[in-house]
Amino acid sequence: MDNSNKINILTSSGKYPVFVGWDILDKILDCVKIIKGVNTIFIISDQGSFQYAMKLKNILEKHAILVELYSIDSGEENKNLETVIKIYNWLSKLKAERRNLLIGVGGGVVGDLSGFIAATYLRGLYFGLVPTTLLAMVDSSIGGKVAVDLENGKNLVGAFYQPKFVLNDIETLDTLPKREFISGWAEVIKHALIFDLTLFEHFEKNYKNIKKGNKNTIELIRRSIELKANCVSGDEKETKGHRILLNYGHTIAHALESLTGYSKYLHGEAVSIGMMGAAYISESLGLISSEVVNRQKLLLGNFGLPIKILEKININLLLDIMQSDKKTVDNSINWVVLNNIGSASISNSVSREIVLLSLDKLIYTN
């Protein structure tokens, strides 16, 4: 692909490419050629990404590839088993086969959902991703985690299932609502906080221009994807401990999303608040200074991301929800904490008192 960058993700089943570029949706044909013998493609999208799904459909059909399209309602509340069953039935009626390709076109919800369906229908369909949100590009599309939500928790039913390719056309971000675009920067900043001091400092100095988006963000997005790719390639199924570092801020974030019914906060917004909670815990453990906490707080604020919980919530209930998190072992939460900007580690010996005090700092007071 002459006008895009390629990053290879290494997995136990081989490697797959992640392409990053501007105006490269027509390169979907090159992506499909990676998989030999594909003659039927099923696309799953949502309302926000439907125009891009249609564009891909038109491109593929011009080359005599049969394409079927299924669109779901947007929103995390639709990432559930009920939606999964509807799509299973759709695939069944259309006589989908294991050699067919399923492509998820959209944000993290579509990616997680379509990946879970690809992993489980007929014990595995070929799978590809075309993310159309910043959050999906730098986070959920990388690493093969696919899942759906249950009423009492996020991503509790899932699998590790790698795509055959990921195609990131940065131009699709131009139509993203401003709030969703801002939300996506939380994961990019997270990667800098846990892995890359230089990238964090670049954000500190240039946040005003970065927030505007456009072609100038390609290299930053590519670097963020590369950081996550390097991490997941060495710990594909979270068995070595390194990949868990990517969950910085997520323990609190997932619980907050669940407690508020996935309707109050976008995922990146919840992660931003969660990272502040994790930073307060890190400070209480003596790992980082208040200066580091404030640098994180200032950067998140400069990007327009929330650093406080604005509504009244039950802190004890929030903590109870955290106890059912996937990263909990023997009723002890594996907290991802900062050692410094650009360096993180895991602690499973954080007292309930420290957690509660840190959560209390997240509550907004007039």
C-alpha positions as CSV (number, residue, x, y, z in Angstrom):
1,M,0.0,0.0,0.0
2,D,1.9,3.0,-1.3
3,N,0.1,5.7,0.7
4,S,-0.2,4.0,4.1
5,N,2.0,2.7,6.8
6,K,2.0,-1.0,7.8
7,I,2.5,-2.4,11.2
8,N,2.7,-6.2,11.7
9,I,1.1,-7.8,14.7
10,L,2.7,-11.1,15.7
11,T,0.4,-13.8,17.1
12,S,0.5,-17.5,17.8
13,S,-1.3,-18.2,14.6
14,G,1.1,-16.0,12.5
15,K,1.2,-12.3,11.8
16,Y,-1.4,-9.9,10.4
17,P,-1.0,-6.3,9.0
18,V,-2.4,-3.1,10.4
19,F,-2.6,-0.4,7.8
20,V,-2.7,3.3,8.7
21,G,-3.2,6.0,6.1
22,W,-5.3,8.8,4.6
23,D,-8.1,8.0,2.0
24,I,-7.2,4.3,1.8
25,L,-10.6,2.6,1.9
26,D,-10.1,1.4,-1.7
27,K,-7.2,-0.7,-0.4
28,I,-9.8,-3.1,1.1
29,L,-9.2,-5.2,-2.1
30,D,-5.6,-5.7,-1.1
31,C,-6.7,-6.7,2.4
32,V,-9.1,-9.3,1.0
33,K,-6.4,-10.8,-1.2
34,I,-4.5,-11.7,2.0
35,I,-7.1,-14.4,2.5
36,K,-7.2,-16.9,-0.4
37,G,-10.5,-18.1,-1.9
38,V,-12.9,-15.5,-0.3
39,N,-15.9,-15.0,-2.6
40,T,-18.5,-13.8,0.0
41,I,-18.1,-11.0,2.6
42,F,-20.4,-10.2,5.4
43,I,-20.1,-6.6,6.8
44,I,-21.4,-5.5,10.2
45,S,-21.7,-1.8,10.9
46,D,-23.7,0.6,12.9
47,Q,-25.5,3.8,12.1
48,G,-22.4,6.0,12.6
49,S,-20.3,3.9,10.2
50,F,-23.0,2.9,7.7
51,Q,-21.7,5.3,4.9
52,Y,-18.3,3.7,5.1
53,A,-19.7,0.2,5.1
54,M,-21.7,1.1,1.9
55,K,-18.6,2.5,0.3
56,L,-16.7,-0.7,1.0
57,K,-19.6,-2.7,-0.3
58,N,-19.6,-0.8,-3.6
59,I,-15.8,-1.2,-4.0
60,L,-16.0,-4.9,-3.4
61,E,-19.0,-5.6,-5.6
62,K,-17.3,-3.8,-8.5
63,H,-14.8,-6.7,-8.4
64,A,-17.5,-9.4,-8.4
65,I,-17.4,-10.1,-4.7
66,L,-20.8,-10.8,-3.1
67,V,-21.3,-8.5,-0.1
68,E,-24.1,-8.8,2.5
69,L,-24.5,-5.9,5.0
70,Y,-26.0,-5.9,8.5
71,S,-26.4,-2.6,10.5
72,I,-27.0,-2.4,14.2
73,D,-28.1,0.5,16.4
74,S,-25.2,2.5,17.8
75,G,-24.2,2.3,21.4
76,E,-22.6,0.0,24.0
77,E,-26.1,-1.1,25.1
78,N,-26.4,-3.1,21.9
79,K,-23.2,-5.1,22.5
80,N,-25.0,-8.0,24.0
81,L,-26.0,-11.6,23.4
82,E,-29.4,-10.6,22.1
83,T,-27.7,-8.8,19.2
84,V,-25.3,-11.7,18.7
85,I,-28.2,-14.1,18.2
86,K,-29.9,-11.8,15.7
87,I,-26.7,-11.8,13.6
88,Y,-26.2,-15.5,14.0
89,N,-29.7,-16.0,12.5
90,W,-28.9,-13.6,9.7
91,L,-25.7,-15.5,8.8
92,S,-27.6,-18.8,9.0
93,K,-30.3,-17.6,6.6
94,L,-27.6,-16.4,4.2
95,K,-25.8,-19.8,4.5
96,A,-22.5,-18.3,5.7
97,E,-19.6,-20.7,5.4
98,R,-16.3,-20.9,7.3
99,R,-14.3,-19.7,4.3
100,N,-16.4,-16.5,4.2
101,L,-15.0,-13.2,5.5
102,L,-16.7,-11.1,8.2
103,I,-15.7,-7.5,8.4
104,G,-16.5,-5.1,11.3
105,V,-16.8,-1.5,10.1
106,G,-17.2,1.0,12.9
107,G,-16.1,1.7,16.5
108,G,-15.2,-0.5,19.4
109,V,-18.7,-1.8,19.9
110,V,-18.9,-3.1,16.3
111,G,-15.4,-4.4,16.4
112,D,-15.9,-6.4,19.7
113,L,-19.3,-7.7,18.6
114,S,-18.3,-8.7,15.0
115,G,-15.1,-10.3,16.4
116,F,-17.0,-12.3,18.9
117,I,-19.4,-13.5,16.2
118,A,-16.6,-14.4,13.9
119,A,-14.9,-16.4,16.6
120,T,-18.0,-18.4,17.5
121,Y,-20.1,-18.8,14.4
122,L,-19.3,-22.2,12.7
123,R,-16.4,-22.2,15.2
124,G,-14.6,-19.5,13.3
125,L,-15.0,-17.3,10.3
126,Y,-12.3,-15.2,8.7
127,F,-12.3,-11.8,10.3
128,G,-11.2,-8.3,9.3
129,L,-11.6,-4.8,10.8
130,V,-12.1,-1.3,9.4
131,P,-12.2,1.0,12.5
132,T,-13.8,4.4,12.0
133,T,-13.3,5.9,15.4
134,L,-10.0,7.0,17.0
135,L,-10.7,4.8,20.1
136,A,-11.1,1.7,17.9
137,M,-8.1,2.4,15.8
138,V,-5.6,2.7,18.7
139,D,-7.2,0.3,21.1
140,S,-9.9,-2.2,20.5
141,S,-8.9,-3.2,17.0
142,I,-5.4,-4.3,18.1
143,G,-4.8,-7.5,20.0
144,G,-7.6,-9.8,19.2
145,K,-9.8,-9.3,22.3
146,V,-13.4,-9.8,21.3
147,A,-16.4,-9.8,23.6
148,V,-19.9,-8.8,24.5
149,D,-21.4,-7.4,27.8
150,L,-23.7,-9.0,30.4
151,E,-26.0,-7.0,32.6
152,N,-23.5,-7.1,35.5
153,G,-20.3,-6.4,33.7
154,K,-18.6,-5.3,30.5
155,N,-16.9,-7.8,28.2
156,L,-17.6,-10.8,30.4
157,V,-18.3,-13.2,27.5
158,G,-15.5,-13.2,25.0
159,A,-12.5,-14.8,23.4
160,F,-9.1,-14.0,21.9
161,Y,-9.6,-14.1,18.1
162,Q,-7.2,-12.3,15.8
163,P,-8.3,-10.6,12.6
164,K,-6.6,-11.2,9.3
165,F,-6.1,-7.5,8.8
166,V,-7.0,-4.0,10.2
167,L,-7.5,-1.1,7.8
168,N,-7.3,2.3,9.4
169,D,-8.4,5.2,7.1
170,I,-7.7,8.3,9.2
171,E,-10.0,10.4,6.9
172,T,-13.0,8.6,8.4
173,L,-12.3,10.5,11.6
174,D,-13.4,13.7,9.9
175,T,-17.1,12.8,10.3
176,L,-16.7,11.6,13.9
177,P,-18.7,13.7,16.4
178,K,-16.3,16.0,18.4
179,R,-17.1,14.3,21.7
180,E,-16.2,10.8,20.3
181,F,-13.0,12.2,18.7
182,I,-11.9,13.7,22.0
183,S,-12.8,10.5,23.9
184,G,-10.4,8.5,21.7
185,W,-7.4,10.6,22.8
186,A,-7.7,9.0,26.3
187,E,-6.3,5.7,25.0
188,V,-3.6,7.4,23.0
189,I,-2.5,9.3,26.1
190,K,-2.8,6.1,28.1
191,H,-0.2,4.5,25.8
192,A,2.1,7.4,26.3
193,L,1.6,7.3,30.1
194,I,2.5,3.6,30.5
195,F,5.1,3.2,27.7
196,D,6.5,6.4,26.1
197,L,7.6,9.5,28.0
198,T,8.7,11.2,24.7
199,L,5.2,10.8,23.2
200,F,3.7,12.2,26.4
201,E,5.9,15.2,26.3
202,H,5.0,15.7,22.7
203,F,1.3,15.8,23.7
204,E,2.1,18.3,26.4
205,K,3.8,20.7,24.0
206,N,1.5,20.3,21.0
207,Y,-2.0,19.5,22.3
208,K,-3.6,22.5,20.7
209,N,-2.7,21.4,17.2
210,I,-3.2,17.7,17.8
211,K,-6.8,18.2,19.0
212,K,-7.7,19.6,15.5
213,G,-7.1,16.3,13.9
214,N,-6.4,16.0,10.1
215,K,-3.5,14.3,8.3
216,N,-1.0,15.6,10.8
217,T,-2.3,13.0,13.3
218,I,-1.4,10.0,11.2
219,E,2.1,9.5,12.7
220,L,0.8,10.0,16.3
221,I,-2.0,7.4,15.7
222,R,0.5,5.1,14.1
223,R,2.9,5.4,17.0
224,S,0.1,4.7,19.5
225,I,-0.9,1.6,17.5
226,E,2.7,0.5,17.4
227,L,3.0,0.8,21.2
228,K,0.0,-1.4,21.7
229,A,1.1,-3.8,19.0
230,N,4.5,-4.3,20.6
231,C,2.8,-5.1,23.9
232,V,0.2,-7.5,22.6
233,S,2.6,-9.3,20.3
234,G,4.7,-10.4,23.3
235,D,1.7,-11.4,25.5
236,E,-1.1,-12.4,23.2
237,K,-3.5,-13.9,25.7
238,E,-2.5,-11.9,28.8
239,T,-0.6,-14.9,30.4
240,K,2.7,-13.1,31.0
241,G,1.5,-10.0,32.8
242,H,2.8,-7.4,30.4
243,R,-0.4,-7.0,28.4
244,I,-2.3,-6.2,31.6
245,L,-0.5,-2.9,31.7
246,L,-2.8,-1.8,28.9
247,N,-5.6,-1.8,31.5
248,Y,-4.3,1.3,33.2
249,G,-7.5,3.2,34.3
250,H,-9.8,0.5,33.0
251,T,-10.8,-1.2,36.3
252,I,-12.5,2.0,37.5
253,A,-13.6,2.9,34.0
254,H,-15.5,-0.4,33.4
255,A,-17.1,-0.3,36.8
256,L,-18.2,3.3,36.2
257,E,-19.6,2.5,32.8
258,S,-21.5,-0.5,34.3
259,L,-22.8,1.5,37.2
260,T,-24.2,4.3,34.9
261,G,-25.7,1.9,32.5
262,Y,-23.2,2.6,29.7
263,S,-25.2,5.7,28.9
264,K,-23.4,8.5,30.8
265,Y,-19.8,8.2,29.7
266,L,-18.1,7.3,26.4
267,H,-15.5,4.7,27.0
268,G,-12.6,7.1,26.6
269,E,-14.2,9.5,29.1
270,A,-14.5,6.7,31.7
271,V,-10.9,5.7,31.0
272,S,-9.8,9.3,31.6
273,I,-11.5,9.3,35.0
274,G,-10.2,5.8,35.7
275,M,-6.6,6.9,35.0
276,M,-7.0,9.7,37.5
277,G,-8.1,7.2,40.1
278,A,-5.2,4.9,39.2
279,A,-2.8,7.8,39.5
280,Y,-4.1,8.7,43.0
281,I,-3.6,5.1,44.0
282,S,-0.1,5.2,42.6
283,E,0.6,8.3,44.6
284,S,-0.8,6.8,47.8
285,L,1.5,3.8,47.3
286,G,4.5,6.2,47.1
287,L,5.2,5.3,43.5
288,I,4.8,8.7,41.9
289,S,4.8,12.3,43.1
290,S,2.0,14.8,43.1
291,E,3.7,16.5,40.2
292,V,3.3,13.4,38.0
293,V,-0.4,13.2,39.0
294,N,-0.9,16.9,38.1
295,R,0.9,16.5,34.7
296,Q,-1.5,13.7,33.9
297,K,-4.5,15.7,35.1
298,L,-3.5,18.8,33.2
299,L,-3.0,16.9,29.9
300,L,-6.3,15.1,30.1
301,G,-8.0,18.4,30.9
302,N,-6.3,20.1,28.0
303,F,-7.7,17.5,25.7
304,G,-11.2,18.2,27.0
305,L,-11.4,14.8,28.8
306,P,-13.1,14.5,32.2
307,I,-11.1,14.0,35.4
308,K,-14.0,13.9,37.9
309,I,-17.2,11.9,38.3
310,L,-19.9,14.6,37.9
311,E,-22.9,12.8,39.3
312,K,-23.6,11.4,42.7
313,I,-22.7,7.7,42.9
314,N,-22.3,5.1,45.6
315,I,-18.5,4.6,45.9
316,N,-18.9,1.3,47.8
317,L,-21.1,-0.1,45.0
318,L,-18.6,1.1,42.4
319,L,-15.9,-0.9,44.3
320,D,-18.1,-3.9,44.5
321,I,-18.5,-3.9,40.8
322,M,-14.7,-3.7,40.4
323,Q,-14.4,-6.9,42.4
324,S,-16.1,-8.8,39.5
325,D,-13.6,-7.4,37.0
326,K,-11.9,-9.9,34.8
327,K,-8.5,-8.9,36.2
328,T,-9.5,-9.8,39.7
329,V,-7.6,-12.8,41.1
330,D,-8.6,-14.5,44.4
331,N,-10.8,-11.5,45.2
332,S,-7.8,-9.2,44.8
333,I,-7.8,-6.6,42.1
334,N,-4.7,-6.4,39.9
335,W,-4.2,-2.6,39.8
336,V,-2.1,-1.1,37.0
337,V,-0.2,1.7,38.6
338,L,2.3,4.2,37.4
339,N,6.0,4.2,38.4
340,N,6.6,7.3,36.4
341,I,5.4,8.7,33.1
342,G,6.3,6.1,30.6
343,S,6.5,3.3,33.1
344,A,3.8,1.1,34.7
345,S,3.5,-2.0,36.8
346,I,1.0,-4.2,38.5
347,S,0.0,-4.2,42.2
348,N,-2.4,-6.7,43.8
349,S,-1.9,-5.5,47.4
350,V,-3.7,-2.2,47.4
351,S,-5.8,-1.8,50.5
352,R,-9.5,-1.1,50.4
353,E,-8.9,2.1,52.3
354,I,-6.4,3.5,49.7
355,V,-8.9,2.6,46.9
356,L,-11.8,4.3,48.7
357,L,-9.7,7.4,49.4
358,S,-8.6,7.6,45.8
359,L,-12.1,7.1,44.5
360,D,-13.3,9.9,46.8
361,K,-10.9,12.3,45.1
362,L,-12.8,11.6,41.8
363,I,-16.1,12.9,43.1
364,Y,-16.8,16.5,41.9
365,T,-17.6,18.9,44.7
366,N,-18.7,22.6,44.3
